[in-house]
Amino acid sequence: MRLWGGRFSGQTNEAAAHFNSSISFDMRLYKQDIIGSIAHARMLGRQGIIPVADSEKITGALAEILADIENGALEIDQQAEDIHSFVEAELIKRIGDAGRRLHTGRSRNDQVALDMRMYVLEEIDSLNALLVNLLNALLATSKAHYRSIMPGLTHLQKAQPITLGHHLMAYFQMFKRDYRRLANCRQIADEMPLGSGALAATVYPIDREYVREQLGFSAITENSLDAVSDRDFCVELLACLSIIMMHLSRFCEELILWTTDSVGFIEISDAYTTGSSIMPQKKNPDMAELIRGKTGRVYGSLMGVLTLLKGLPLAYNKDMQEDKEAVFDAVDTVKSCLVVFCGMFENITFNTAAMQKSAKGGYTNATDAADWLVKKGVPFRNAHEITGKLVLYAIEQGKPLEELTLAELRLVSDIFDADIFDHISLNASVNARNVTGGPGEGAMLEAIGKARKFLEEI
């Protein structure tokens, strides 16, 4: 069944009809389409736009269609033009002419806008639930390792000692912002467009507020042209998903580096690794690599929809049919990546001894030596130069700074005294940085407490 055709005397070319069809992908909106239609039909009867008896027939039959699709008794016809025409055709098949009244006062334009908004709201809730799982996993591991020393890097070079807990809490903050971005996107998408018609609303005395209440939206769209041609909520969702994938990809890159034999900070469970077809010794971090690779796929969806919309005049244009596959694929990709990443992360074994050894060997406490000199009254630039010479001497001797003798320290500067050794141990270096946001014990316990409160509140 087509929802149009009276104006046409000829048949649509078969290839053109297939090209025009969206049923192969918008069929996943069947639930949103039917629930939206039930609310619309109830409103039509309540307003006296169609007979109450017909409204009740329609809503009853739509509920049966929904149940039949979900239990497998009804298969969606792939020859239909789209999910809207399939549902309406099935409705008319079951209750006859009463079903032909359903489309009164609406268009496919506001109908699909409604379906997409409902879909986005539901998927944001699912995505944020997955983010909460990851945030809980990060918090638990950070709490277990807030004292585990590791090297902090800049430019992939050892810089200063931090803790594993501090490092992981950096990602907690990233994913926390991702949660908030999605929540903000949800708020923006939470407007009910039905009643906007094709572009100029409708002449029927519809009650949009009633439909809004039925569907659980927080607000009603305020301009019919905007409502049917707007997909910026899809763009915003794709932007949020792209940022999530960027964060996952960065994390995966680090995990991949940490698994290498030359670093050896972690071992990923066999459940989340694969082997080589030719090299029997290999244990490859393929899940992390796949997540890193799929990031570009989500970026592509964002760029595709941005490009799709950039030149469209108001109001609806058929180009907008192309938004769905991009959104569906990005949502599916990110959800699968979050599930796999969280499972992988929860099954990582951390080699904290290797982390501490690496921090000890990289002169990561050099800044602490310079800071000690500053506290003794040496200008920072002079302290920086003295410490640089000290590091050069330590490298030549093949020793870490903390293993140099006081006599050796004084070969570089006679300002050094025995007190310095209380300041350049790795533990002292980390715990001296106890300002909010730092890796010190007090700061970390404060950060963990704030993170726990955030998760409890949401």
Order of alpha helices (4+ residues) and beta strands (2+ residues): alpha-alpha-alpha-alpha-alpha-alpha-beta-beta-alpha-beta-alpha-beta-alpha-alpha-beta-alpha-alpha-beta-alpha-alpha-alpha-alpha-alpha-alpha
